[in-house]
Amino acid sequence: MSENKCTIHENHEHEHGENCGHVKVKHGDHYDYLHDGHLHHKHENHYDEHVLDVNETNPDSCNPVADDTCGEHVHGPDCGHEAVPHGDHVDYIVNGRLHHPHGDHCDDHGPVEIIKN
């Protein structure tokens, strides 16, 4: 996992934790909370913004989803799938995998472990 700089999410009044209503996403050796397209990680008296790393497990390459689960679906704001920052772009969680819209298809950017909270 790359070293995350302390990028503070300003004015965050919501307290993340068990049963807070936000999805927990496994990120390296810890879990972050997915909140409005941001990964939040509790750090001292604030929340840091985290980004899933691009790596062997979660690449950012053109790798079309094998079963075409995207079909006619278009990922974007309010599409019904959770948006998650991944490297320098945004992916969408579909059945435990990261989908990235790419031209006329979706790329599979690998698995992600989530816990609905």
C-alpha positions in Angstrom: 0.0 0.0 0.0 1.3 3.4 -0.8 1.8 5.9 2.0 -1.2 8.1 2.4 -0.6 11.8 3.0 -2.8 13.3 5.6 -5.4 14.9 3.4 -8.1 16.2 5.8 -11.8 16.1 4.9 -12.8 19.5 6.3 -16.1 20.1 8.2 -16.9 16.4 8.7 -19.5 16.3 11.5 -20.7 12.7 10.9 -19.1 10.1 13.2 -18.2 6.9 11.3 -18.4 3.5 13.1 -20.5 0.4 13.4 -24.1 0.9 12.2 -23.3 4.5 10.9 -25.0 3.6 7.6 -21.9 3.9 5.4 -20.1 1.0 3.6 -16.8 -0.1 5.0 -14.1 -0.7 2.3 -10.9 -2.8 3.0 -7.9 -0.6 2.2 -4.6 -2.2 2.9 -4.4 -3.1 6.6 -7.5 -1.1 7.6 -11.1 -0.2 6.7 -12.3 3.2 5.4 -15.8 4.4 5.2 -17.3 5.3 1.9 -19.2 8.5 2.2 -20.5 10.5 -0.9 -17.8 9.1 -3.2 -15.0 9.7 -0.6 -13.0 7.1 1.5 -12.9 8.4 5.0 -10.3 7.2 7.6 -10.4 8.3 11.2 -7.1 9.9 12.2 -6.7 11.6 15.6 -9.5 14.2 15.8 -10.4 14.3 12.1 -11.0 12.2 9.0 -8.5 11.7 6.2 -9.4 11.3 2.5 -8.0 8.0 1.2 -7.7 6.6 -2.3 -7.5 3.0 -3.3 -4.1 2.2 -4.7 -3.5 1.1 -8.2 -1.7 -2.3 -7.9 -1.7 -5.9 -9.1 -5.0 -6.6 -7.3 -6.6 -3.4 -8.4 -5.1 -2.4 -11.8 -6.2 0.6 -13.8 -5.7 -1.1 -17.2 -8.2 -1.7 -20.0 -9.7 -5.1 -18.9 -13.3 -5.3 -20.1 -15.7 -6.9 -17.7 -16.0 -10.5 -18.9 -19.8 -11.0 -18.4 -20.8 -7.5 -19.5 -22.7 -6.9 -16.3 -22.6 -3.2 -17.3 -24.7 -3.9 -20.4 -26.8 -0.8 -21.1 -26.1 0.6 -17.6 -24.2 3.9 -17.5 -22.1 4.5 -14.3 -22.1 8.0 -13.0 -23.7 10.2 -10.3 -26.9 8.7 -8.9 -26.5 5.4 -11.0 -27.2 3.3 -7.9 -23.6 2.0 -7.4 -21.2 3.4 -4.8 -18.4 5.5 -6.3 -14.9 5.0 -4.9 -11.7 6.9 -5.6 -9.1 4.6 -7.3 -5.8 6.0 -8.3 -6.5 9.1 -10.4 -10.0 8.2 -11.3 -13.4 7.0 -9.9 -14.6 3.4 -10.1 -18.0 2.0 -9.1 -18.6 -1.0 -6.9 -20.6 -3.8 -8.6 -21.0 -7.1 -6.9 -17.7 -6.7 -5.0 -15.6 -5.5 -8.0 -14.4 -2.2 -9.2 -16.0 -1.2 -12.5 -14.6 1.7 -14.5 -16.5 3.2 -17.4 -14.3 3.2 -20.5 -15.7 4.0 -23.9 -18.4 1.5 -24.9 -17.6 -0.9 -22.0 -16.7 -1.2 -18.4 -13.2 -2.2 -17.3 -12.8 -4.6 -14.3 -10.4 -3.0 -11.9 -10.4 -6.0 -9.5 -12.0 -7.1 -6.3 -12.8 -4.9 -3.3 -13.8 -6.2 0.1 -16.8 -4.3 1.5 -19.0 -4.6 4.6 -22.4 -3.0 4.5 -22.8 -1.1 7.7 
